[in-house]
Amino acid sequence: MYNQDLFEAPTSRSSSPIFQQYLPLVTEIAKSPHSVKIWDIPYTIPQLSYLVHGDYRYYGKFPSVVAGQILEQIPRPTSNHYVLDNFCGSGTTLVEANLRGIKSYGIDISWLSVLASNVKARVNDTEEIKIELGKLVAWFEKNHTNYEAPSDNFSEKWFTKEASIDLKAIQDYLYKMPDGDVKDFLLIGYIGIVRRVSKAHDGEVRPHIKKEKRQRNVISAFSKKIQDMCKNHNEYKKLIGRNNISKCFLGDNTELPKQFSDNLCYLVISHPPYLNSFNYAPVYSLEYYWGKPFESFYTNNTIQLYKSEMKAHPASENIVESYFEHLKKCYTETYQAQPKGSYLAVVIGDCTRKGELIPVCQRTIQLITKIGYKLEEENYRTTHYGLGKYAYRHRADYHGDDKEKKDGILIFRK
Ligand SMILES: C[S@@+](CC[C@H](N)C(=O)[O-])C[C@H]1O[C@@H](n2cnc3c(N)ncnc32)[C@H](O)[C@@H]1O
């Protein structure tokens, strides 16, 4: 069990750095048999995209302050203890942990997520990145006209010929660059502009053609993206210690690496794909298309994304069952790895199928308590934003009606 005396003092809020300015407004509505609270997040996406959070457009991420609030309220026994995010996505938890000086690890099945998480969370040398960007742009001006657009149906459907030529040239340059942090950073910037320079709608989750989309110049979009990322990164670096440890690993969370059984994982933050929302691989098809040549390097040929990704869409009977089966497996793994007294915070939402509610939060509570964790807090969040009609359709806000779908932050303890 944890020794209360070992707990470090909670972070002071008096100076309110940016990452503490938009924390949820929390109201307790029941105390027994466990606490039930509403987390109201009345902020806009730009407000929540402070520092590096907006550097990589990730359609399924949670508001940065959800991870922030969990980290603020759960005490860390010692500075050796760490937080693990086993559905790491774009690394929101790692960034928030770094901002609080908490060691953090992540796992994700997608190499692009792993790369984005690491680029965002670690300390990068932005001066060197800008020098390399300058070299790339100079090379591009001389050489891009030597390239041809790929002639497959996919690229013709989603990209203009001009955009494809430019993307191909930058891709080739990056591919030939020496491996390392600078290349990782530039690659995430490159992948980060793919949707913007495509014919697809920027805001919608799944790519859809937008008929009157204004075409962007690829190299200027890329340069601007890298410069913006450097600026955000410099602000972030000012707030975090140089020796912070955070790393995301490529892996399948139903087979947790043995290194996490070291009794130091005081908290797991876990944000599975929402049932009936979308599967990640097709949503990122444009990004994976241009990222394809890099895949074998970043995966070491170990992962077959489509095979191991948790399936969340559509909510057919089989997928619903395999979804809960996946949750059972991955929380059995965390239960075995975590020390007694540690916490698991699951951020998960209900969904509807053919107008009928599937009470995902309640089923998750049953499943996780059966594994052995005890439910400590049942929190529901209200969020006042959306990304477009698709996001709105799947959004689960809680307004006090138990028949509505809810977006939960369920906190358990081993
Ligand atoms: C809802 S997102 C997490 C978003 C994250 N909280 C953020 O803010 O960026 C879920 C993530 O789970 C990952 N995932 C799906 N199946 C997985 C598996 N078997 N093992 C590890 N990660 C998986 C997906 O690739 C996706 O990045």
The ligand as an SDF file (V2000), in Angstrom:
LIG
                    3D

 27 29  0  0  0  0  0  0  0  0999 V2000
   -8.7900    7.6900  -28.3770 C   0  0  0  0  0  0  0  0  0  0  0  0
   -7.1570    7.5200  -28.9870 S   0  0  0  0  0  0  0  0  0  0  0  0
   -6.1870    8.1480  -27.6960 C   0  0  0  0  0  0  0  0  0  0  0  0
   -5.9960    9.6250  -27.8380 C   0  0  0  0  0  0  0  0  0  0  0  0
   -5.1200   10.2460  -26.7840 C   0  0  0  0  0  0  0  0  0  0  0  0
   -5.7780   10.2830  -25.4940 N   0  0  0  0  0  0  0  0  0  0  0  0
   -4.7350   11.6660  -27.1980 C   0  0  0  0  0  0  0  0  0  0  0  0
   -5.1350   12.6130  -26.5180 O   0  0  0  0  0  0  0  0  0  0  0  0
   -4.0810   11.8300  -28.2260 O   0  0  0  0  0  0  0  0  0  0  0  0
   -6.9410    5.7990  -28.9330 C   0  0  0  0  0  0  0  0  0  0  0  0
   -5.6010    5.2930  -29.4290 C   0  0  0  0  0  0  0  0  0  0  0  0
   -5.5720    3.8870  -29.1690 O   0  0  0  0  0  0  0  0  0  0  0  0
   -4.7050    3.3070  -30.1170 C   0  0  0  0  0  0  0  0  0  0  0  0
   -4.9020    1.8500  -30.1050 N   0  0  0  0  0  0  0  0  0  0  0  0
   -5.8580    1.1120  -30.7170 C   0  0  0  0  0  0  0  0  0  0  0  0
   -5.6620   -0.1890  -30.5060 N   0  0  0  0  0  0  0  0  0  0  0  0
   -4.5650   -0.2970  -29.7160 C   0  0  0  0  0  0  0  0  0  0  0  0
   -3.8580   -1.3960  -29.1640 C   0  0  0  0  0  0  0  0  0  0  0  0
   -4.2360   -2.6570  -29.3920 N   0  0  0  0  0  0  0  0  0  0  0  0
   -2.7620   -1.1400  -28.4090 N   0  0  0  0  0  0  0  0  0  0  0  0
   -2.3420    0.1380  -28.1960 C   0  0  0  0  0  0  0  0  0  0  0  0
   -2.9740    1.2200  -28.7100 N   0  0  0  0  0  0  0  0  0  0  0  0
   -4.0750    1.0070  -29.4580 C   0  0  0  0  0  0  0  0  0  0  0  0
   -5.0730    4.0080  -31.4130 C   0  0  0  0  0  0  0  0  0  0  0  0
   -4.0160    3.8970  -32.3490 O   0  0  0  0  0  0  0  0  0  0  0  0
   -5.3100    5.4370  -30.9150 C   0  0  0  0  0  0  0  0  0  0  0  0
   -4.1480    6.2040  -31.0920 O   0  0  0  0  0  0  0  0  0  0  0  0
  1  2  1  0
  2  3  1  0
  2 10  1  0
  3  4  1  0
  4  5  1  0
  5  6  1  0
  5  7  1  0
  7  8  2  0
  7  9  1  0
 10 11  1  0
 11 12  1  0
 11 26  1  0
 12 13  1  0
 13 14  1  0
 13 24  1  0
 14 15  1  0
 14 23  1  0
 15 16  2  0
 16 17  1  0
 17 18  1  0
 17 23  2  0
 18 19  1  0
 18 20  2  0
 20 21  1  0
 21 22  2  0
 22 23  1  0
 24 25  1  0
 24 26  1  0
 26 27  1  0
M  CHG  2   2   1   9  -1
M  END
$$$$
